[in-house]
Amino acid sequence: MDGRTDLAMEAYALWKQDAQDTTQLPGVKAREEDAGGVHITRVDILDERGQAALGKPVGRYVTLELRALARKEEGSFEQAAQAIGREASAFLHSPGSALCAGLGNDEITPDAFGPWALGSILAVSYTHLRALELVRAAADFLQPEAIIALDALAAMDPARLCTTVQLTDAGLAPGSGIGNHRAAFTKQALGRPVLAVGAPTLMRAQSLAERELPGLPGLIVTPRDADVRVRELARVVGFGLTLALHPGLSVQDAARFLA
């Protein structure tokens, strides 16, 4: 996969595109569904065969395409937040406590998804943590039952920029989608379950070209209205995680508490 996408659904779609007579990929289960105005793709990478084929760690990957939200349809924010909340709850299993870490740089819009999403998560206390070592130290001190790591992702398809959210229990490696690999946030590294929540906000310019062109490999593309779209996506993800962490709250309740 050459690190071209952080989305397991895109990696699987690319494999299907390249496959000839094979209709099922060993070590991978994939299925799609529509629920509450949100299109959901589930990719389970079961073993080393699937990991090698898709270039992603073993784990569950759930990707939500928030098409109605992107079109600003009435009620789409609430639908998207509720869908994210349901899927996050399935990963988290109602933890008594969770440490949320927003990864990225809040002064660079395409990289600000993680820090901005923290502002829409109802929490007892706020600490902006980015480096793995800091998160590990905080987790060792606070002893949360789970860690939620939020970060911007890279995609191959421009239609998925700022319209898609991926949740996975396989952790995340910040910067991997653009070749800037850093220490991975995983259960093995942090000693407790990790839910990685990411949204693609950028892509490599080379993905838009049909052939290799000089200068493109180092260029990154992001939507021209990224400042508005990333903020809205971060907000809906924050609300969704609030619903997952505080069962019984509605989107309206979360809005009142976070106002």
BAKERO-825107 format. One record per atom (N, C-alpha, C, O): residue in three letters; x, y, z. Coordinates in pm, whole numbers, plus 50000, padded with zeros to 5 digits. Example, Ala and Ser with C-alpha at 12.3 -4.5 7.8 and 13.67 -1.06 7.14 Angstrom:
ala513194943150780ala512304955050780ala513204967050780ala514244966850846ser512854977550708ser513674989450714ser512905000350787ser513415011450804
This chain:
met500814987950000met500005000050000met500845012750000met500325023549972asp502145011650031asp503075023050021asp502625034850105asp502975046250075gly501845032350213gly501465043150304gly500585053750242gly500585065150290arg499835050450135arg499055060750067arg497755064250138arg497175074750110thr497285055950227thr496035058750296thr496075053050437thr496695042650462asp495405059950528asp495245054950663asp493945047350679asp493715041350784leu493085047350577leu491775041150586leu491825026550543leu492235023550431ala491415017650631ala491395003450597ala490405000750483ala490644991950401met489305008250478met488325006150372met488915009250235met488595002450137glu489785019450226glu490425022650099glu491445011950062glu491575008249946ala492175007150162ala493144996550136ala492444984150084ala492934977649992tyr491294980850142tyr490544969150096tyr489964971449957tyr489984962449873ala489444983449932ala488894986549800ala489974985849693ala489714981249582leu491184990249725leu492284989649630leu492674975149602leu492984971549489trp492664966749707trp492964952649687trp491924946349594trp492284938849504lys490644949349616lys489594943749530lys489744948349386lys489494940749293gln490164960749369gln490364966149235gln491474958849162gln491374956449042asp492534955249235asp493674948449174asp493494933449163asp494184926949084ala492564927749242ala492364913149241ala491784908849107ala490984915949046gln492204897049063gln491724891848935gln490554882248959gln489394886248951asp490854869648987asp489814859649004asp489414857749150asp488434850749178thr490144863749242thr489874861849384thr488744871049428thr488774883049402thr487744865349496thr486634873449545thr486684875449696thr486004884149749gln487494867549765gln487604868849910gln489064869249950gln489864861149904leu489414878650035leu490794880250079leu491004872350208leu490334875050308pro491904862550208pro492164854950331pro492624864150443pro493464872950423gly492074861850562gly492474869750678gly491754882950691gly492104890950777val490734885350607val490004898050612val488504895350596val488094887450511lys487714902050677lys486264902150661lys485834916550640lys486254925450714ala484994918850542ala484524932450514ala483044932250482ala482544923150416arg482344942450529arg480914943550501arg480504958250511arg481184966350575glu479394961450445glu478894975250443glu477434975550485glu476704965750468glu477024986850540glu475634988450580glu475305003350587glu476195011850593asp474025006350586asp473545019950604asp472725020450730asp471835012150750ala473005030050816ala472285031350942ala472105045950977ala473085053150994gly470865050250987gly470585064051030gly471225074550943gly471725084550995gly471205072650811gly471775082650722gly473285082350712gly473885091250651val473925072150771val475375070950768val475755057750702val475225047150738his476665058250605his477155046050541his478355040950620his479315048350644ile478305028250661ile479335022450746ile480015010850676ile479345001950624thr481335011050675thr482124999950622thr482914993850737thr483635000850808arg482774980650753arg483494973550860arg484524964350797arg484194955750715val485764966250835val486854957750787val487534951650908val488074958750992asp487504938450918asp488184931251025asp489424924550968asp489314915650883ile490594928751012ile491844922250972ile492144911951080ile492454915451194leu492064899151042leu492024888351139leu493384882551173leu493594877751285asp494304882851078asp495594876351103asp496684882451015asp496474892650949glu497844875951016glu499004881150944glu498764881750793glu499334890350725arg497934872750740arg497664873050595arg496954885950557arg497314892450459gly495934889550634gly495224901950606gly496094914150630gly496024923850555gln496904913550734gln497804924650765gln498784927050651gln499044938450614ala499344916250596ala500304917550486ala499634922750360ala500214930650286ala498404918350335ala497704922150212ala497284936850213ala497374943550110leu496824941850328leu496294955450335leu497264965450396leu497024977550389gly498344960650456gly499314969750515gly498814976750638gly499254987850668lys497884970550710lys497314976150833lys497424965750943lys497354953750914pro497584969951069pro497674960351179pro496384952451198pro495304957051161val496504940751256val495344932651291val494434940651384val494894946951478gly493134940251356gly492184947451439gly490874949951366gly490714946051250arg489954956551435arg488664960351378arg488734974851331arg489234983551402tyr488224977351212tyr488194990751157tyr486764993951115tyr486174986751034val486215004651168val484855008951133val484945022951076val485425032251142thr484495024550954thr484565037550887thr483165042650859thr482345035650800leu482895054750902leu481585060950883leu481715072150780leu482535081250796glu480915071450675glu480895081950573glu479715091050602glu478555087050591leu480025103350640leu479015112850686leu478565121550569leu478785133650569arg477945115250472arg477575122350349arg476525133050374arg476615144050321ala475515129750454ala474455139450483ala475015151550558ala474595162850534leu475955149150650leu476585160150723leu477335169250626leu477275181450638ala478055163250531ala478795171150434ala477865179750348ala478235190750305arg476665174750325arg475685182350246arg474865191850333arg473995198950283lys475145191950465lys474465200650561lys472955198350562lys472165207750571glu472545185450553glu471125182150557glu470595183950699glu471335182350797glu469335187350709glu468715189450840glu468785176750924glu468465165850876gly469195178151047gly469275166751137gly470505158151119gly470675148351192ser471365161551023ser472515152950993ser473565153151104ser474235143051127phe473715164451174phe474705164951282phe474325155251393phe475165147651441glu473075155551433glu472615146651540glu472755132051497glu473195123651576gln472375128851372gln472495115151322gln473955110551324gln474255099351366ala474845119251278ala476265115551273ala476825113451413ala477545103751437ala476515122551505ala477015121251642ala476495108551707ala477245101551776gln475225105351685gln474655093151742gln475315080651684gln475575071051756ala475575080751553ala476225069251490ala477645067351544ala478065056151573ile478375078351556ile479735077551611ile479675072551756ile480495064451797gly478705077451832gly478545073151970gly478275058251981gly478865051452065arg477395053051895arg477085038651898arg478315030251868arg478605020351936glu479045034351764glu480205026451724glu481325027351828glu481985017351857ala481535039251885ala482555040751989ala482195032452112ala483075026452174ser480915032152147ser480475024352263ser480765009552244ser481135002652339ala480615004752120ala480884990552093ala482354987252114ala482684975952150phe483244996952090phe484674994852114phe485004996252263phe485804988552316leu484405005952329leu484825009652464leu484205001052574leu484784999652681his483024995252550his482354986852649his482154994252782his482434988852889ser481675006552774ser481335014552893ser482435015052998ser482235010153109pro483585020852965pro484655021653065pro484305031353177pro483595041153155gly484795028453295gly484555037653406gly485315050553390gly484915060853443ser486425050053317ser487235062053294ser487975060453163ser488285049253121ala488245071453097ala488975071252971ala489835083752960ala489415094652997leu491025082052908leu491935093152882leu491865096352733leu492125087652650cys491515108652700cys491405112852560cys492625121152523cys492945130952591ala493295117352416ala494505124252371ala494285129652230ala494015121952138gly494395142852215gly494255149052083gly495625151052021gly496405159352068leu495915143551916leu497225144051852leu497195153951737leu496195154951665gly498285161151718gly498375170551607gly498705184551653gly499055186851768asn498575193951560asn498935207851584asn497705216551560asn497245217751447asp497165222451667asp495925230151651asp496115243351579asp495145250651559glu497335246651540glu497565258951464glu497745256051315glu497935265351236ile497675243351276ile497745239451135ile496465231851104ile496295220451148thr495565237951029thr494205232651013thr494135217950974thr493405210551040pro494845213150871pro494715198950836pro495185189550945pro494835177650944asp495985194551039asp496525186251147asp495835188951280asp496275184051384ala494745196751278ala494135201451402ala492945193051447ala492345195951551phe492595182751373phe491395175051407phe491435169951551phe490455171451624gly492545163851591gly492635158151726gly492435168351836gly491545166651920pro493255179051839pro493075189251944pro491695195851941pro491115198552046trp491165198551820trp489855205051812trp488745195851862trp487795200651924ala488845182851835ala487805173551880ala487735173052032ala486665171052088leu488865174952099leu488865174752246leu487935185252304leu487335183052410gly487795196452236gly486955207152286gly485475203852288gly484685210952350ser485085193052219ser483675188952214ser483445175752286ser482425169252265ile484385171852371ile484205159952453ile483965164452596ile484785171552655leu482845160352653leu482525163952790leu483425155952883leu483335143752889ala484285162952954ala485275156453040ala485365163353174ala485005175053188val485845155953274val486035161553407val487195171353407val487135181853470ser488265167953335ser489425176753326ser490025175553188ser489825165453120tyr490765185653144tyr491335186053011tyr492855187153019tyr493395195453092thr493515178552943thr494965179352929thr495295176152785thr494995165252737his495915185552715his496265183252575his497585175552570his498645180752606leu497505163152524leu498685154552518leu498905150052375leu497955146552305arg500175149952332arg500455146352194arg501465135052184arg501205125152116ala502595136152250ala503635126052237ala503255113352312ala502605113952416leu503645101952258leu503345089152319leu503845088552462leu503155083352550glu505035093652486glu505615092952620glu504755100752721glu504595096252835leu504225112152681leu503365119952771leu502065112652800leu501615112252915val501465106852696val500215099552716val500445087452805val499625084652893arg501555080252785arg501865068752869arg502045072953015arg501545066253106ala502755084053037ala502965088853173ala501645092753239ala501405089553355ala500775099653163ala499475103553219ala498625091353248ala497925090853349ala498675081353159ala497895069253180ala498385061553302ala497585056053378asp499685061153320asp500235054253437asp499805061153567asp499595054653669phe499665074353561phe499275081853681phe497765081053706phe497335078853819leu496965082853599leu495515083453614leu494855069753615leu493745068253668gln495515059653558gln494985046053551gln493595045353486gln492675039553545pro493425051153367pro492125049953299pro491915035753248pro492885028453226glu490665031953228glu490375018653175glu490605017953024glu490795007052969ala490575029352958ala490775029652812ala491395042952773ala491335052752848ile492005043152656ile492575055352599ile491925057752463ile491815048552382ile491515069952439ile490985073852308ile491985083452245ile492255094152300ala492535079652132ala493515087952061ala492865093351934ala492355085751852leu492915106651919leu492275113251804leu493355119651719leu494255126251769asp493245117551587asp494275123051499asp493735124751358asp492775118051319ala494355133751282ala494045135351141ala494655123751063ala495705118551099leu493975119750955leu494435108550873leu494665113350729leu494295124450691ala495275104550650ala495435106950507ala494555097050430ala494365085750474ala494035101450318ala493185092950234ala493685093350091ala494555101350056met493135084450007met493455084449865met492395091649782met492715098049682asp491135090449824asp490015095949749asp489665109749803asp489345110949921pro489725120249721pro489425133749771pro488005135049824pro487735143849907ala487085126549778ala485705127249826ala485595123449973ala484575126350037arg486625116950028arg486575112650169arg487205122850263arg487145121150385leu487805133350209leu488415143450295leu487355151250370leu486445156950309cys487455151350501cys486545158650590cys485105153650583cys484185160750622thr484895141350533thr483555135550529thr483525121750594thr482465115450600thr484655116950643thr484785103050686thr485445102250823thr486325110250855val485015092550902val485605090151034val485915075351046val485065066951014gln487105071951093gln487475058051114gln487725055451262gln488405063251329leu487155044551313leu487395040051450leu488035026251443leu487605017751366thr489065024051523thr489745011151523thr490355008251658thr490755017251731asp490434995251689asp491114991051812asp492554986851784asp493234981551872ala493024989351660ala494384985651622ala495394996551656ala496584994951631gly494925007751713gly495825018651744gly496085027451623gly495445025851519leu497025036651638leu497385045251526leu498845049251536leu499425049951644ala499425051951419ala500795056751410ala500755070651349ala500625071751227pro500875081251427pro500755094851374pro501705097351259pro502885093951265gly501165103451151gly501995107051037gly502255096050938gly502925098450837ser501755083950962ser502095072750873ser501545074550733ser502155070050636gly500385081150720gly499765082850590gly500555091650495gly500375090750374ile501435100250550ile502245108850465ile503735105650479ile504585113750442gly504035093850533gly505425089450542gly506205095050658gly507425093450664asn505535101750752asn506205107450868asn505915098750991asn505195102851081his506475086750992his506145077051096his506685081151232his507835085451246arg505805079851334arg506195082351472arg505715070751559arg505045061651510ala506065071151687ala505715060051776ala504205057751774ala503415067151781ala503815045051765ala502405041451753ala501705041251888ala502275036951988phe500465045851890phe499615045152007phe498835032052000phe497825031251930thr499275021952072thr498675008752069thr498475003652211thr499025009252307lys497694992952224lys497494986552354lys498804981552409lys499044982252530gln499674976352322gln500964971252365gln501844982352422gln502564980352520ala501774994252360ala502635005352403ala502105012152528ala502885017452607leu500785012152547leu500195019952655leu499615011452768leu499215016752871gly499574998352749gly499164989552857gly497684989152888gly497304984252994arg496834994252798arg495384993952817arg494744995652681arg495395000352588pro493474991852667pro492814992852536pro492875006852478pro492705016752549val493115007552348val493175020352277val492115020652167val492065011652083leu491295030952168leu490385033552057leu490965045251979leu491045056452030ala491355042651856ala491885053151770ala490765058651682ala490095051151611val490555071651689val489515078251611val490195088451520val490855097751568gly490035086751392gly490705095751298gly489785100151186gly488795093651155ala490125111451127ala489375116751014ala490355121250907ala491265128850937pro490195116750782pro491085121250676pro490845135750641pro489735139750605thr491895143750652thr491825157950620thr492795161850509thr492795173350464leu493615152450466leu494615155550363leu494925143050281leu494575131950321met495595144950169met496005133950082met497245138050006met497555149849995arg497935128249954arg499095131149871arg498655135849733arg497735130049675ala499295146149681ala498945151249548ala499145140549443ala498415140249343gln500105131649464gln500385121249365gln499185112049345gln499035106149238ser498335110749447ser497155102049435ser496165107249331ser495335099649281leu496245120249298leu495345126149200leu495855124649057leu495115127048962ala497115120749042ala497715119848909ala497685105448859ala497765096048938glu497555103848729glu497515090448669glu498905084648652glu499035072648628arg499925092748662arg501295087948649arg502205096148738arg501825106848787glu503415091048760glu504385098248843glu504795111348775glu505165111448658leu504735122248850leu505115135348798leu506125141648891leu505995140449013pro507135148448837pro508165154648922pro507555164649021pro506695172648984gly507995163849144gly507555173349245gly506315169549322gly506115174449433leu505475160749266leu504225157349333leu504385148849459leu503635150849555pro505325139449464pro505395130749583pro505475138149716pro505005132949817gly506045150049718gly506185157149844gly505065166849874gly505075173449978leu504075167949784leu502995177649802leu501785171249870leu501445159749842ile501145178849958ile499965174550030ile498785183249988ile498935195349972val497605177049970val496405184149928val495385183550040val495215173150105thr494685194650063thr493615195350162thr492515204250105thr492825212850022pro491255202650145pro490185211050090pro490425225850115pro491005229550217arg489995234350023arg490245248650037arg489455254650153arg489845264950208asp488325248150190asp487545252850305asp487805243850426asp486905241550507ala489025238950437ala489365229450543ala489115235050682ala488725227650772asp489325248050702asp489155253750836asp487735251650888asp487545248351005val486745253550801val485345251550841val485015236750853val484385232550950arg485445228850756arg485055214850752arg485725206650862arg485105197750919val486985209550891val487665202150997val487055205451133val486885196551216arg486715217951155arg486085221651282arg484745214551300arg484455209451408glu483935214051194glu482635207451205glu482795192451228glu482065186651308leu483745186251158leu483965171951175leu484495169051314leu484075159351377ala485425177251363ala485945175351497ala484835176851600ala484785169451698arg483945186251577arg482845188551672arg481905176651676arg481515172351785val481535171251561val480585160051562val481235147451621val480555139651687val482525145551598val483215134251659val483275135951810val483055126451885gly483575148151855gly483595150751999gly482255148052063gly482185142152171phe481175152351998phe479835149652051phe479565134652053phe478995129552150gly479955127551947gly479735113251943gly480455106052056gly479885097052118leu481685109952083leu482445103752191leu481855107452327leu481885099452420thr481325119552338thr480645123352461thr479465114052488thr479245109852601leu478695110852384leu477565101752400leu478035087852442leu477375081152522ala479175083552387ala479695070352422ala480215069952566ala480055059752634leu480815080752611leu481405081152745leu480395084552854leu480635082052972his479265090352814his478235094152910his476895088552865his476045096052816pro476685075452881pro475415069252839pro474225076352903pro474245079753022gly473205078452824gly472025085252875gly471925099552831gly470825105252831leu473035105652794leu472995119352743leu472505119252598leu472755109852523ser471815129852560ser471425131952421ser472365142252359ser473165148452429val472265143952228val473065154152161val472705167952217val473575176452233gln471415170052246gln470985182952301gln471575185152441gln471975196252476asp471625174452521asp472235175552653asp473715179352641asp474195188252711ala474405172452550ala475845175252532ala476055189652488ala476995196252533ala475185194552400ala475305208552354ala475145218352469ala475855228452475arg474245215452561arg474045224452675arg475255224252769arg475685234752817phe475805212352794phe476955211352883phe478205217552822phe479045223152893leu478335216652690leu479545221352623leu479435235652573leu480395240952517ala478295241852594ala478095255552545ala479065265152613ala479045277152584
